[in-house]
Every structure is written in structure tokens, then in C-alpha cells.
Amino acid sequence: MKTCKKCGEEITADEKVCPSCGTEVPQGFNAKPWIILAIIILVIMEILLGRGPGAETKSEPTVEVVK
Ligand SMILES: [Zn+2]
């Protein structure tokens, strides 16, 4: 349960606009950018660590070791 910052009215999680004064509730606004940011960071980490799609050529190191 949230409360409107403008009028203090209680707002349910499903409502995007305050039923009392009509002020938009910034719900989900904080969650989505963090998820997207986390995915972007993971992708960058994968690229930096060389685990990207291009790393498949080095997927069989055991074959080269055998003599
Ligand atoms: Zn309100």
C-alpha cells in the first residue's frame, strides 16, 4: 500500500493514478531501470570476460592438450 505524496490518500498497488487527486504514482518506475541496468552490466561483464558469443571457438581446449 502506498500513499499519495500530494494529498496523502492511500493508493492500492494496482492503481497508477491517485483516485483522490489524480496525481500519477511513480510505481514500477524504480524497479524497471534497475533490472535493465543489471542486464546491461551483466552483458558488459560477459564481453569483458570474453565469455561472449565469440568465445565458442575456444570451447574445446581438451582436444588440443591430448598428445
Ligand atoms: Zn492524491
N, CA, C, O and the ligand as a Tripos MOL2 file, in Angstrom:
@<TRIPOS>MOLECULE
protein
  269   267    68     0     0
PROTEIN
NO_CHARGES

@<TRIPOS>ATOM
      1 N           0.8420   -1.2130    0.0000 N.3       1 MET1
      2 CA          0.0000    0.0000    0.0000 C.3       1 MET1
      3 C           0.8750    1.2600    0.0000 C.2       1 MET1
      4 O           1.8110    1.3890    0.7890 O.2       1 MET1
      5 N           0.5460    2.1710   -0.8970 N.am      2 LYS2
      6 CA          1.2940    3.4280   -0.9650 C.3       2 LYS2
      7 C           0.3800    4.5840   -0.5800 C.2       2 LYS2
      8 O          -0.8410    4.4450   -0.5140 O.2       2 LYS2
      9 N           0.9920    5.6950   -0.3360 N.am      3 THR3
     10 CA          0.2240    6.9060   -0.0690 C.3       3 THR3
     11 C           0.6190    7.9870   -1.0560 C.2       3 THR3
     12 O           1.7840    8.1220   -1.4290 O.2       3 THR3
     13 N          -0.3830    8.7530   -1.4700 N.am      4 CYS4
     14 CA         -0.1350    9.8400   -2.4170 C.3       4 CYS4
     15 C           0.7210   10.9130   -1.7530 C.2       4 CYS4
     16 O           0.4740   11.3240   -0.6190 O.2       4 CYS4
     17 N           1.7300   11.3490   -2.4900 N.am      5 LYS5
     18 CA          2.6160   12.3810   -1.9410 C.3       5 LYS5
     19 C           1.9460   13.7510   -1.9250 C.2       5 LYS5
     20 O           2.3520   14.6540   -1.1920 O.2       5 LYS5
     21 N           0.9160   13.8810   -2.7470 N.am      6 LYS6
     22 CA          0.2810   15.1910   -2.8680 C.3       6 LYS6
     23 C          -0.8310   15.3840   -1.8370 C.2       6 LYS6
     24 O          -0.8910   16.4120   -1.1620 O.2       6 LYS6
     25 N          -1.7300   14.3630   -1.7210 N.am      7 CYS7
     26 CA         -2.8780   14.5250   -0.8290 C.3       7 CYS7
     27 C          -2.8590   13.5340    0.3380 C.2       7 CYS7
     28 O          -3.6530   13.6580    1.2710 O.2       7 CYS7
     29 N          -1.9510   12.5520    0.2860 N.am      8 GLY8
     30 CA         -1.8370   11.6100    1.3940 C.3       8 GLY8
     31 C          -2.8470   10.4790    1.3440 C.2       8 GLY8
     32 O          -2.9270    9.6850    2.2820 O.2       8 GLY8
     33 N          -3.6210   10.3870    0.2690 N.am      9 GLU9
     34 CA         -4.6160    9.3310    0.1150 C.3       9 GLU9
     35 C          -3.9340    7.9870   -0.1180 C.2       9 GLU9
     36 O          -2.8990    7.9140   -0.7790 O.2       9 GLU9
     37 N          -4.5230    6.9230    0.4310 N.am     10 GLU10
     38 CA         -3.9510    5.6020    0.2230 C.3      10 GLU10
     39 C          -4.2310    5.1160   -1.1930 C.2      10 GLU10
     40 O          -5.3390    5.2670   -1.7080 O.2      10 GLU10
     41 N          -3.2160    4.5340   -1.8100 N.am     11 ILE11
     42 CA         -3.3380    4.0520   -3.1890 C.3      11 ILE11
     43 C          -2.9690    2.5730   -3.2070 C.2      11 ILE11
     44 O          -1.9510    2.1710   -2.6450 O.2      11 ILE11
     45 N          -3.8050    1.7680   -3.8590 N.am     12 THR12
     46 CA         -3.5090    0.3420   -3.9640 C.3      12 THR12
     47 C          -2.3940    0.1250   -4.9730 C.2      12 THR12
     48 O          -2.0980    0.9960   -5.7900 O.2      12 THR12
     49 N          -1.7810   -1.0540   -4.9020 N.am     13 ALA13
     50 CA         -0.6330   -1.3560   -5.7680 C.3      13 ALA13
     51 C          -1.0230   -1.3830   -7.2400 C.2      13 ALA13
     52 O          -0.1780   -1.1630   -8.1070 O.2      13 ALA13
     53 N          -2.2940   -1.6510   -7.5290 N.am     14 ASP14
     54 CA         -2.7340   -1.7670   -8.9180 C.3      14 ASP14
     55 C          -2.9750   -0.4080   -9.5750 C.2      14 ASP14
     56 O          -2.9320   -0.2910  -10.8000 O.2      14 ASP14
     57 N          -3.2240    0.6010   -8.7720 N.am     15 GLU15
     58 CA         -3.5820    1.8960   -9.3360 C.3      15 GLU15
     59 C          -2.3510    2.7000   -9.7160 C.2      15 GLU15
     60 O          -1.3730    2.7760   -8.9720 O.2      15 GLU15
     61 N          -2.4310    3.2930  -10.8880 N.am     16 LYS16
     62 CA         -1.2970    4.0870  -11.3780 C.3      16 LYS16
     63 C          -1.5230    5.5760  -11.1210 C.2      16 LYS16
     64 O          -0.5920    6.3780  -11.1890 O.2      16 LYS16
     65 N          -2.7750    5.9330  -10.8250 N.am     17 VAL17
     66 CA         -3.1100    7.3310  -10.5810 C.3      17 VAL17
     67 C          -3.8830    7.4230   -9.2630 C.2      17 VAL17
     68 O          -4.7030    6.5550   -8.9650 O.2      17 VAL17
     69 N          -3.6300    8.4540   -8.4870 N.am     18 CYS18
     70 CA         -4.3220    8.6530   -7.2190 C.3      18 CYS18
     71 C          -5.8160    8.8390   -7.4730 C.2      18 CYS18
     72 O          -6.2040    9.7060   -8.2550 O.2      18 CYS18
     73 N          -6.6680    8.0260   -6.8140 N.am     19 PRO19
     74 CA         -8.1090    8.1330   -7.0170 C.3      19 PRO19
     75 C          -8.6870    9.4260   -6.4470 C.2      19 PRO19
     76 O          -9.7960    9.8220   -6.8060 O.2      19 PRO19
     77 N          -7.9640   10.0650   -5.5890 N.am     20 SER20
     78 CA         -8.4620   11.2700   -4.9370 C.3      20 SER20
     79 C          -8.1430   12.5390   -5.7180 C.2      20 SER20
     80 O          -9.0320   13.3440   -5.9960 O.2      20 SER20
     81 N          -6.8670   12.7140   -6.0730 N.am     21 CYS21
     82 CA         -6.4670   13.9650   -6.7270 C.3      21 CYS21
     83 C          -5.9790   13.7610   -8.1540 C.2      21 CYS21
     84 O          -5.7870   14.7310   -8.8870 O.2      21 CYS21
     85 N          -5.7750   12.4950   -8.5610 N.am     22 GLY22
     86 CA         -5.3930   12.2380   -9.9500 C.3      22 GLY22
     87 C          -3.9040   12.3620  -10.2080 C.2      22 GLY22
     88 O          -3.4770   12.3540  -11.3630 O.2      22 GLY22
     89 N          -3.1130   12.4750   -9.1650 N.am     23 THR23
     90 CA         -1.6700   12.5690   -9.3460 C.3      23 THR23
     91 C          -1.0980   11.2130   -9.7610 C.2      23 THR23
     92 O          -1.4660   10.1810   -9.2000 O.2      23 THR23
     93 N          -0.2120   11.2210  -10.7300 N.am     24 GLU24
     94 CA          0.3850    9.9700  -11.1840 C.3      24 GLU24
     95 C           1.3100    9.4090  -10.1150 C.2      24 GLU24
     96 O           2.1080   10.1260   -9.5120 O.2      24 GLU24
     97 N           1.1760    8.0850   -9.8970 N.am     25 VAL25
     98 CA          2.0050    7.4180   -8.9030 C.3      25 VAL25
     99 C           3.1860    6.7690   -9.6280 C.2      25 VAL25
    100 O           2.9830    5.9780  -10.5480 O.2      25 VAL25
    101 N           4.3950    7.0890   -9.2310 N.am     26 PRO26
    102 CA          5.5820    6.5390   -9.9060 C.3      26 PRO26
    103 C           5.8400    5.1000   -9.5140 C.2      26 PRO26
    104 O           6.9100    4.7810   -8.9980 O.2      26 PRO26
    105 N           4.8820    4.2350   -9.7500 N.am     27 GLN27
    106 CA          5.0250    2.8300   -9.3660 C.3      27 GLN27
    107 C           5.7080    2.0330  -10.4630 C.2      27 GLN27
    108 O           5.3900    2.1910  -11.6420 O.2      27 GLN27
    109 N           6.6360    1.1870  -10.0820 N.am     28 GLY28
    110 CA          7.3900    0.4120  -11.0520 C.3      28 GLY28
    111 C           8.4800    1.2270  -11.7200 C.2      28 GLY28
    112 O           9.3280    0.6820  -12.4270 O.2      28 GLY28
    113 N           8.4580    2.5290  -11.4970 N.am     29 PHE29
    114 CA          9.4470    3.4070  -12.1280 C.3      29 PHE29
    115 C          10.8330    3.1320  -11.5700 C.2      29 PHE29
    116 O          11.8330    3.2810  -12.2720 O.2      29 PHE29
    117 N          10.8900    2.7380  -10.3300 N.am     30 ASN30
    118 CA         12.1840    2.4870   -9.6920 C.3      30 ASN30
    119 C          12.7080    1.0920   -9.9950 C.2      30 ASN30
    120 O          13.9170    0.8630   -9.9860 O.2      30 ASN30
    121 N          11.8040    0.1660  -10.2620 N.am     31 ALA31
    122 CA         12.2210   -1.2210  -10.4300 C.3      31 ALA31
    123 C          12.7720   -1.4990  -11.8260 C.2      31 ALA31
    124 O          13.8290   -2.1150  -11.9600 O.2      31 ALA31
    125 N          12.0770   -1.0560  -12.8540 N.am     32 LYS32
    126 CA         12.4650   -1.4040  -14.2230 C.3      32 LYS32
    127 C          13.8600   -0.9060  -14.6100 C.2      32 LYS32
    128 O          14.6420   -1.6840  -15.1580 O.2      32 LYS32
    129 N          14.2020    0.3620  -14.3460 N.am     33 PRO33
    130 CA         15.5540    0.8170  -14.7230 C.3      33 PRO33
    131 C          16.6490    0.0010  -14.0660 C.2      33 PRO33
    132 O          17.7050   -0.2100  -14.6630 O.2      33 PRO33
    133 N          16.4150   -0.4650  -12.8400 N.am     34 TRP34
    134 CA         17.4410   -1.2600  -12.1550 C.3      34 TRP34
    135 C          17.6110   -2.6200  -12.8050 C.2      34 TRP34
    136 O          18.7290   -3.1240  -12.9190 O.2      34 TRP34
    137 N          16.5010   -3.2180  -13.2340 N.am     35 ILE35
    138 CA         16.5800   -4.5190  -13.9030 C.3      35 ILE35
    139 C          17.3200   -4.3810  -15.2320 C.2      35 ILE35
    140 O          18.1820   -5.1930  -15.5680 O.2      35 ILE35
    141 N          16.9630   -3.3310  -15.9840 N.am     36 ILE36
    142 CA         17.6150   -3.0860  -17.2720 C.3      36 ILE36
    143 C          19.0970   -2.8060  -17.0510 C.2      36 ILE36
    144 O          19.9470   -3.3060  -17.7880 O.2      36 ILE36
    145 N          19.4040   -1.9980  -16.0240 N.am     37 LEU37
    146 CA         20.7940   -1.6650  -15.7120 C.3      37 LEU37
    147 C          21.5850   -2.9170  -15.3420 C.2      37 LEU37
    148 O          22.7340   -3.0830  -15.7520 O.2      37 LEU37
    149 N          20.9560   -3.7930  -14.5630 N.am     38 ALA38
    150 CA         21.6110   -5.0390  -14.1500 C.3      38 ALA38
    151 C          21.9160   -5.9110  -15.3680 C.2      38 ALA38
    152 O          22.9910   -6.5050  -15.4490 O.2      38 ALA38
    153 N          20.9820   -5.9930  -16.3110 N.am     39 ILE39
    154 CA         21.1820   -6.7950  -17.5250 C.3      39 ILE39
    155 C          22.3120   -6.2040  -18.3620 C.2      39 ILE39
    156 O          23.1520   -6.9360  -18.8860 O.2      39 ILE39
    157 N          22.3300   -4.8680  -18.4850 N.am     40 ILE40
    158 CA         23.3790   -4.2010  -19.2630 C.3      40 ILE40
    159 C          24.7410   -4.4680  -18.6260 C.2      40 ILE40
    160 O          25.7090   -4.7620  -19.3290 O.2      40 ILE40
    161 N          24.8190   -4.3670  -17.2960 N.am     41 ILE41
    162 CA         26.0780   -4.6240  -16.5830 C.3      41 ILE41
    163 C          26.5280   -6.0700  -16.8050 C.2      41 ILE41
    164 O          27.7100   -6.3270  -17.0310 O.2      41 ILE41
    165 N          25.5850   -7.0070  -16.7400 N.am     42 LEU42
    166 CA         25.9170   -8.4220  -16.9540 C.3      42 LEU42
    167 C          26.4590   -8.6520  -18.3580 C.2      42 LEU42
    168 O          27.4220   -9.3950  -18.5530 O.2      42 LEU42
    169 N          25.8240   -8.0020  -19.3360 N.am     43 VAL43
    170 CA         26.2680   -8.1520  -20.7300 C.3      43 VAL43
    171 C          27.6710   -7.5780  -20.8930 C.2      43 VAL43
    172 O          28.5200   -8.1870  -21.5450 O.2      43 VAL43
    173 N          27.9170   -6.4080  -20.3030 N.am     44 ILE44
    174 CA         29.2430   -5.7870  -20.3810 C.3      44 ILE44
    175 C          30.2830   -6.6810  -19.7040 C.2      44 ILE44
    176 O          31.3890   -6.8560  -20.2160 O.2      44 ILE44
    177 N          29.9240   -7.2410  -18.5550 N.am     45 MET45
    178 CA         30.8250   -8.1420  -17.8420 C.3      45 MET45
    179 C          31.1650   -9.3650  -18.6870 C.2      45 MET45
    180 O          32.3170   -9.7960  -18.7320 O.2      45 MET45
    181 N          30.1610   -9.9180  -19.3540 N.am     46 GLU46
    182 CA         30.3600  -11.0890  -20.2080 C.3      46 GLU46
    183 C          31.3290  -10.7600  -21.3340 C.2      46 GLU46
    184 O          32.2040  -11.5610  -21.6630 O.2      46 GLU46
    185 N          31.1700   -9.5740  -21.9260 N.am     47 ILE47
    186 CA         32.0400   -9.1570  -23.0270 C.3      47 ILE47
    187 C          33.4670   -8.9480  -22.5210 C.2      47 ILE47
    188 O          34.4250   -9.3850  -23.1580 O.2      47 ILE47
    189 N          33.6070   -8.2830  -21.3830 N.am     48 LEU48
    190 CA         34.9300   -8.0070  -20.8230 C.3      48 LEU48
    191 C          35.6450   -9.2970  -20.4240 C.2      48 LEU48
    192 O          36.8650   -9.4000  -20.5530 O.2      48 LEU48
    193 N          34.9040  -10.2560  -19.9520 N.am     49 LEU49
    194 CA         35.4930  -11.5200  -19.5200 C.3      49 LEU49
    195 C          35.7060  -12.4810  -20.6870 C.2      49 LEU49
    196 O          36.2650  -13.5620  -20.5050 O.2      49 LEU49
    197 N          35.2680  -12.0970  -21.8720 N.am     50 GLY50
    198 CA         35.4770  -12.9400  -23.0420 C.3      50 GLY50
    199 C          34.5640  -14.1400  -23.0980 C.2      50 GLY50
    200 O          34.8690  -15.1350  -23.7560 O.2      50 GLY50
    201 N          33.4500  -14.0470  -22.4110 N.am     51 ARG51
    202 CA         32.5100  -15.1650  -22.4380 C.3      51 ARG51
    203 C          31.3710  -14.9290  -23.4180 C.2      51 ARG51
    204 O          30.3480  -15.6130  -23.3730 O.2      51 ARG51
    205 N          31.5530  -13.9740  -24.2860 N.am     52 GLY52
    206 CA         30.5010  -13.6180  -25.2410 C.3      52 GLY52
    207 C          30.3200  -14.7010  -26.2770 C.2      52 GLY52
    208 O          30.9280  -15.7660  -26.1710 O.2      52 GLY52
    209 N          29.4930  -14.4510  -27.2810 N.am     53 PRO53
    210 CA         29.2290  -15.4240  -28.3400 C.3      53 PRO53
    211 C          30.5010  -15.8080  -29.0940 C.2      53 PRO53
    212 O          30.5870  -16.9120  -29.6320 O.2      53 PRO53
    213 N          31.4770  -14.9240  -29.1400 N.am     54 GLY54
    214 CA         32.7160  -15.1860  -29.8760 C.3      54 GLY54
    215 C          33.6320  -16.1690  -29.1720 C.2      54 GLY54
    216 O          34.6110  -16.6270  -29.7620 O.2      54 GLY54
    217 N          33.3340  -16.5060  -27.9150 N.am     55 ALA55
    218 CA         34.1900  -17.3920  -27.1380 C.3      55 ALA55
    219 C          33.9690  -18.8570  -27.4780 C.2      55 ALA55
    220 O          34.6390  -19.7230  -26.9160 O.2      55 ALA55
    221 N          33.0570  -19.1490  -28.3700 N.am     56 GLU56
    222 CA         32.7280  -20.5420  -28.6930 C.3      56 GLU56
    223 C          33.8710  -21.2500  -29.4140 C.2      56 GLU56
    224 O          33.9360  -22.4790  -29.4020 O.2      56 GLU56
    225 N          34.7720  -20.4980  -30.0390 N.am     57 THR57
    226 CA         35.8910  -21.1020  -30.7650 C.3      57 THR57
    227 C          36.8770  -21.7590  -29.8060 C.2      57 THR57
    228 O          37.6400  -22.6450  -30.1920 O.2      57 THR57
    229 N          36.8520  -21.3050  -28.5280 N.am     58 LYS58
    230 CA         37.7600  -21.8760  -27.5340 C.3      58 LYS58
    231 C          37.0330  -22.8880  -26.6400 C.2      58 LYS58
    232 O          37.4500  -23.1280  -25.5060 O.2      58 LYS58
    233 N          35.9770  -23.4640  -27.1390 N.am     59 SER59
    234 CA         35.1530  -24.3350  -26.3140 C.3      59 SER59
    235 C          35.7180  -25.7490  -26.2070 C.2      59 SER59
    236 O          35.2070  -26.5480  -25.4210 O.2      59 SER59
    237 N          36.7690  -26.0860  -26.9820 N.am     60 GLU60
    238 CA         37.3160  -27.4410  -26.9350 C.3      60 GLU60
    239 C          38.8220  -27.4350  -26.6600 C.2      60 GLU60
    240 O          39.6130  -27.8260  -27.5180 O.2      60 GLU60
    241 N          39.2100  -26.9970  -25.4780 N.am     61 PRO61
    242 CA         40.6490  -26.9610  -25.1560 C.3      61 PRO61
    243 C          41.2070  -28.3470  -24.8490 C.2      61 PRO61
    244 O          42.4130  -28.5480  -24.9880 O.2      61 PRO61
    245 N          40.3930  -29.3000  -24.4420 N.am     62 THR62
    246 CA         40.8660  -30.6250  -24.0590 C.3      62 THR62
    247 C          41.4280  -31.3900  -25.2490 C.2      62 THR62
    248 O          42.3410  -32.2010  -25.0910 O.2      62 THR62
    249 N          40.8880  -31.1380  -26.4360 N.am     63 VAL63
    250 CA         41.3140  -31.8510  -27.6360 C.3      63 VAL63
    251 C          42.7580  -31.4750  -27.9980 C.2      63 VAL63
    252 O          43.5320  -32.3180  -28.4500 O.2      63 VAL63
    253 N          43.1110  -30.1870  -27.7910 N.am     64 GLU64
    254 CA         44.4370  -29.6970  -28.1560 C.3      64 GLU64
    255 C          45.5110  -30.2160  -27.1950 C.2      64 GLU64
    256 O          46.6700  -30.3700  -27.5800 O.2      64 GLU64
    257 N          45.1170  -30.4850  -25.9370 N.am     65 VAL65
    258 CA         46.0770  -30.8970  -24.9200 C.3      65 VAL65
    259 C          46.5300  -32.3330  -25.1560 C.2      65 VAL65
    260 O          47.6650  -32.6930  -24.8440 O.2      65 VAL65
    261 N          45.6350  -33.1530  -25.7080 N.am     66 VAL66
    262 CA         45.9580  -34.5710  -25.8830 C.3      66 VAL66
    263 C          47.0780  -34.7550  -26.8990 C.2      66 VAL66
    264 O          47.0190  -34.2000  -27.9960 O.2      66 VAL66
    265 N          48.1110  -35.5420  -26.5360 N.am     67 LYS67
    266 CA         49.2110  -35.8000  -27.4610 C.3      67 LYS67
    267 C          49.4480  -37.3110  -27.6210 C.2      67 LYS67
    268 O          50.3390  -37.7200  -28.3650 O.2      67 LYS67
    269 ZN         -3.5560   12.1850   -4.3160 Zn       68 ZN68
@<TRIPOS>BOND
     1     1     2 1
     2     2     3 1
     3     3     4 2
     4     3     5 am
     5     5     6 1
     6     6     7 1
     7     7     8 2
     8     7     9 am
     9     9    10 1
    10    10    11 1
    11    11    12 2
    12    11    13 am
    13    13    14 1
    14    14    15 1
    15    15    16 2
    16    15    17 am
    17    17    18 1
    18    18    19 1
    19    19    20 2
    20    19    21 am
    21    21    22 1
    22    22    23 1
    23    23    24 2
    24    23    25 am
    25    25    26 1
    26    26    27 1
    27    27    28 2
    28    27    29 am
    29    29    30 1
    30    30    31 1
    31    31    32 2
    32    31    33 am
    33    33    34 1
    34    34    35 1
    35    35    36 2
    36    35    37 am
    37    37    38 1
    38    38    39 1
    39    39    40 2
    40    39    41 am
    41    41    42 1
    42    42    43 1
    43    43    44 2
    44    43    45 am
    45    45    46 1
    46    46    47 1
    47    47    48 2
    48    47    49 am
    49    49    50 1
    50    50    51 1
    51    51    52 2
    52    51    53 am
    53    53    54 1
    54    54    55 1
    55    55    56 2
    56    55    57 am
    57    57    58 1
    58    58    59 1
    59    59    60 2
    60    59    61 am
    61    61    62 1
    62    62    63 1
    63    63    64 2
    64    63    65 am
    65    65    66 1
    66    66    67 1
    67    67    68 2
    68    67    69 am
    69    69    70 1
    70    70    71 1
    71    71    72 2
    72    71    73 am
    73    73    74 1
    74    74    75 1
    75    75    76 2
    76    75    77 am
    77    77    78 1
    78    78    79 1
    79    79    80 2
    80    79    81 am
    81    81    82 1
    82    82    83 1
    83    83    84 2
    84    83    85 am
    85    85    86 1
    86    86    87 1
    87    87    88 2
    88    87    89 am
    89    89    90 1
    90    90    91 1
    91    91    92 2
    92    91    93 am
    93    93    94 1
    94    94    95 1
    95    95    96 2
    96    95    97 am
    97    97    98 1
    98    98    99 1
    99    99   100 2
   100    99   101 am
   101   101   102 1
   102   102   103 1
   103   103   104 2
   104   103   105 am
   105   105   106 1
   106   106   107 1
   107   107   108 2
   108   107   109 am
   109   109   110 1
   110   110   111 1
   111   111   112 2
   112   111   113 am
   113   113   114 1
   114   114   115 1
   115   115   116 2
   116   115   117 am
   117   117   118 1
   118   118   119 1
   119   119   120 2
   120   119   121 am
   121   121   122 1
   122   122   123 1
   123   123   124 2
   124   123   125 am
   125   125   126 1
   126   126   127 1
   127   127   128 2
   128   127   129 am
   129   129   130 1
   130   130   131 1
   131   131   132 2
   132   131   133 am
   133   133   134 1
   134   134   135 1
   135   135   136 2
   136   135   137 am
   137   137   138 1
   138   138   139 1
   139   139   140 2
   140   139   141 am
   141   141   142 1
   142   142   143 1
   143   143   144 2
   144   143   145 am
   145   145   146 1
   146   146   147 1
   147   147   148 2
   148   147   149 am
   149   149   150 1
   150   150   151 1
   151   151   152 2
   152   151   153 am
   153   153   154 1
   154   154   155 1
   155   155   156 2
   156   155   157 am
   157   157   158 1
   158   158   159 1
   159   159   160 2
   160   159   161 am
   161   161   162 1
   162   162   163 1
   163   163   164 2
   164   163   165 am
   165   165   166 1
   166   166   167 1
   167   167   168 2
   168   167   169 am
   169   169   170 1
   170   170   171 1
   171   171   172 2
   172   171   173 am
   173   173   174 1
   174   174   175 1
   175   175   176 2
   176   175   177 am
   177   177   178 1
   178   178   179 1
   179   179   180 2
   180   179   181 am
   181   181   182 1
   182   182   183 1
   183   183   184 2
   184   183   185 am
   185   185   186 1
   186   186   187 1
   187   187   188 2
   188   187   189 am
   189   189   190 1
   190   190   191 1
   191   191   192 2
   192   191   193 am
   193   193   194 1
   194   194   195 1
   195   195   196 2
   196   195   197 am
   197   197   198 1
   198   198   199 1
   199   199   200 2
   200   199   201 am
   201   201   202 1
   202   202   203 1
   203   203   204 2
   204   203   205 am
   205   205   206 1
   206   206   207 1
   207   207   208 2
   208   207   209 am
   209   209   210 1
   210   210   211 1
   211   211   212 2
   212   211   213 am
   213   213   214 1
   214   214   215 1
   215   215   216 2
   216   215   217 am
   217   217   218 1
   218   218   219 1
   219   219   220 2
   220   219   221 am
   221   221   222 1
   222   222   223 1
   223   223   224 2
   224   223   225 am
   225   225   226 1
   226   226   227 1
   227   227   228 2
   228   227   229 am
   229   229   230 1
   230   230   231 1
   231   231   232 2
   232   231   233 am
   233   233   234 1
   234   234   235 1
   235   235   236 2
   236   235   237 am
   237   237   238 1
   238   238   239 1
   239   239   240 2
   240   239   241 am
   241   241   242 1
   242   242   243 1
   243   243   244 2
   244   243   245 am
   245   245   246 1
   246   246   247 1
   247   247   248 2
   248   247   249 am
   249   249   250 1
   250   250   251 1
   251   251   252 2
   252   251   253 am
   253   253   254 1
   254   254   255 1
   255   255   256 2
   256   255   257 am
   257   257   258 1
   258   258   259 1
   259   259   260 2
   260   259   261 am
   261   261   262 1
   262   262   263 1
   263   263   264 2
   264   263   265 am
   265   265   266 1
   266   266   267 1
   267   267   268 2
@<TRIPOS>SUBSTRUCTURE
     1 MET1         2 RESIDUE 1 A MET
     2 LYS2         6 RESIDUE 1 A LYS
     3 THR3        10 RESIDUE 1 A THR
     4 CYS4        14 RESIDUE 1 A CYS
     5 LYS5        18 RESIDUE 1 A LYS
     6 LYS6        22 RESIDUE 1 A LYS
     7 CYS7        26 RESIDUE 1 A CYS
     8 GLY8        30 RESIDUE 1 A GLY
     9 GLU9        34 RESIDUE 1 A GLU
    10 GLU10       38 RESIDUE 1 A GLU
    11 ILE11       42 RESIDUE 1 A ILE
    12 THR12       46 RESIDUE 1 A THR
    13 ALA13       50 RESIDUE 1 A ALA
    14 ASP14       54 RESIDUE 1 A ASP
    15 GLU15       58 RESIDUE 1 A GLU
    16 LYS16       62 RESIDUE 1 A LYS
    17 VAL17       66 RESIDUE 1 A VAL
    18 CYS18       70 RESIDUE 1 A CYS
    19 PRO19       74 RESIDUE 1 A PRO
    20 SER20       78 RESIDUE 1 A SER
    21 CYS21       82 RESIDUE 1 A CYS
    22 GLY22       86 RESIDUE 1 A GLY
    23 THR23       90 RESIDUE 1 A THR
    24 GLU24       94 RESIDUE 1 A GLU
    25 VAL25       98 RESIDUE 1 A VAL
    26 PRO26      102 RESIDUE 1 A PRO
    27 GLN27      106 RESIDUE 1 A GLN
    28 GLY28      110 RESIDUE 1 A GLY
    29 PHE29      114 RESIDUE 1 A PHE
    30 ASN30      118 RESIDUE 1 A ASN
    31 ALA31      122 RESIDUE 1 A ALA
    32 LYS32      126 RESIDUE 1 A LYS
    33 PRO33      130 RESIDUE 1 A PRO
    34 TRP34      134 RESIDUE 1 A TRP
    35 ILE35      138 RESIDUE 1 A ILE
    36 ILE36      142 RESIDUE 1 A ILE
    37 LEU37      146 RESIDUE 1 A LEU
    38 ALA38      150 RESIDUE 1 A ALA
    39 ILE39      154 RESIDUE 1 A ILE
    40 ILE40      158 RESIDUE 1 A ILE
    41 ILE41      162 RESIDUE 1 A ILE
    42 LEU42      166 RESIDUE 1 A LEU
    43 VAL43      170 RESIDUE 1 A VAL
    44 ILE44      174 RESIDUE 1 A ILE
    45 MET45      178 RESIDUE 1 A MET
    46 GLU46      182 RESIDUE 1 A GLU
    47 ILE47      186 RESIDUE 1 A ILE
    48 LEU48      190 RESIDUE 1 A LEU
    49 LEU49      194 RESIDUE 1 A LEU
    50 GLY50      198 RESIDUE 1 A GLY
    51 ARG51      202 RESIDUE 1 A ARG
    52 GLY52      206 RESIDUE 1 A GLY
    53 PRO53      210 RESIDUE 1 A PRO
    54 GLY54      214 RESIDUE 1 A GLY
    55 ALA55      218 RESIDUE 1 A ALA
    56 GLU56      222 RESIDUE 1 A GLU
    57 THR57      226 RESIDUE 1 A THR
    58 LYS58      230 RESIDUE 1 A LYS
    59 SER59      234 RESIDUE 1 A SER
    60 GLU60      238 RESIDUE 1 A GLU
    61 PRO61      242 RESIDUE 1 A PRO
    62 THR62      246 RESIDUE 1 A THR
    63 VAL63      250 RESIDUE 1 A VAL
    64 GLU64      254 RESIDUE 1 A GLU
    65 VAL65      258 RESIDUE 1 A VAL
    66 VAL66      262 RESIDUE 1 A VAL
    67 LYS67      266 RESIDUE 1 A LYS
    68 ZN68       269 GROUP 0 **** ****
